[in-house]
Amino acid sequence: MSRRGRLWPMPVSVVVALLLAVLPMPETVQALRPFWLALVVAYWVIEEPDRAGLGFAFVVGIIADLVSGTLLGEQALRLVVMAFILQRFRAQLRFFPVAQQALAIGGLLLNDRVVNAAVHLLLGLPQLHWLYWVAPVIGMLLWAPVFLVLDALRLGRRSR
């Protein structure tokens, strides 16, 4: 184990996020599914910038495109845009309280929806249902638990 943290939580968290992304859900709540991969990639870009950067976001996005059957490169583009913004503001975000980080992540998830809508518009694909715009709020609310779980796994903290 390195001084900064463990290595295994990164790939395991990505696999769990991929599984949550393809988990079957009823059509009525499908639109409310948060972008789990974005939350996981955001955590790793903020906390482990030497191991997770634009290349990490791109590879995870390509794998997500292959697993979910979406347009090849769509999720990769979305995750790279998010990772780029996170890298730019990492120094500030890292020292925000988790509640303020959640607001910033909510803004990034909303930006992700804008990028997604732009890709669909440029390619002439049907636009997403309006309920898909609620998912960033759910992702923002999930940021604190995701952050705390991944932080505990990365640092090896034990719950008592």
Buried (B, 14 or more C-beta within 10 A) or exposed (E): EEEEBEEEBBEBBBEBBBEBBEEEEEEEEEBEBBBBBBBBBBBBBBBBBEEBBBEBBBEBBBBBBEBBEBBEBBBBBBBBBBBEBBBEEBEEBEEBEEEEBBEBBBEBBBBBBEBBBEBBEEEEEEEBEEEBBBBBBBBBEBBBEBBEBBBEBBEEEEEE
